Amino acid sequence: DDGPFADLALLEKMPSHTAVFINYLVTDDHCDPANAFFYLISGIYQKHSNTKDLRRMATDVYNSFLSSHAPLKVDMDPSITKQIETSLRSRSTDDQYRPLFNKARDYEFQFVSK
């Protein structure tokens, strides 16, 4: 039994186990951590309580994982990336940024849940 490591939703609720998981991702030579990091960080983004920071945080997440020059570029459906880029360029209200990465998280789950 792998405990919380077998269930990503449960793992996200357990900070100490999440830290162990992140350590594993960083130190394992056979693992590309980008997909898991995107999944975890975009989940934290969605739960962030200060809506005024969401646009800045959304830009940071996009630049880190989805832009063409992202240091931790993840495999993503191009249509999803295009929707996120369009939303970031628009002058949306802060609350409209919270669900910005929902489709991207759903798409990435297939890579993370293996």
N, C-alpha and C positions, 0 to 999 in steps of 0.2 A: 504494500500500500504506500503510495507516494504522498498521502495526506493532502495538504493544501496545494502542493505543486502539481497535482493532477487536475485541478480545477482553477482556471484563471480568475473567475469571478470571486472565488473564495480567497485566492492568493492576494488579490487587490485589497481585501479587507484586513489583511494581516501585515502591518508594516515590517515587522522583524523578518517574516518569511519572504516578503518582497525584497528586502535587502539581501538576503541569502541568494535569492534567484538572480538579482542583478549582478552580484559577485560572480555567480556561475557564468552568466552571459559574458562578462568582461574577461574572465580568465580561461574559458574553454576555447581551445584553438579551432574546434570544428563547428563553431556556432557564429553566425552573423547576428549580432544583437540588435541591428537597426529596426527590424520589424517589431520585436518585443518592446524595445524602448519607445517606438512610436505609439504602440498600443497603450502602454502604461502612461506615458506622458499626455497623450490626448485624452485619456480617461481622467487624469488629474485636472487637465484644462477644463473639462466639462463640469467638474464639481467645484471649480473655483468660485468663491462667493462674491468677489468684487467685480461687478460687471464692467467697471471703468477700465480695468486692466485687460479685458478679454481681447480687444483688438490688437494690442501690443503682443500679448501672448500668442494669439493666432498667427501673427506674422512670424514670431520666433519659431513656432512649431512648423509652419510652412517652410521657412528658410532652412531649418535643420533637417527636415525629412522629405520634403516633396519638391522643392525647386530643382531645376536642372543641375545646379551646382551645390546641392545639399551635401554636407559632410557625411551624413548618415542616410543617404538616399534609399528609400524603400520602393519595392515593386508596388505600383499603384495603377489602377485603371485610369488611362489618360482623361476620360470624360469626368471622373471624380476630381482629378487634379484641376481640370479646367473650371469646374464649378467653384472650387475653393478659391482659385485665382480671381475669378469674376467677383465673388463675394468680398474678397479682400480689397479689391479696387473700388467697390461701391461705397457709398456713404451710408451704410446701414446703421441702425441704432445698436447700441452695445448689447442689448439682449438678443439680437439676431445672430450674434457670433457664437453663442453657447452651443447650438447644434451643428456648427460648421463642419466638424470632423466626424459626425455620426456615420455617414456612408463610408468614409475612409477607414474608420475603426472596424466596421462590419467586414469590409474587404480584407483588411489585414488579419482579421481573426483566423482566416484559413491558413495563414503562414505561421501564426503564433501557436495555434492549437495542435500542431503536429507533434 
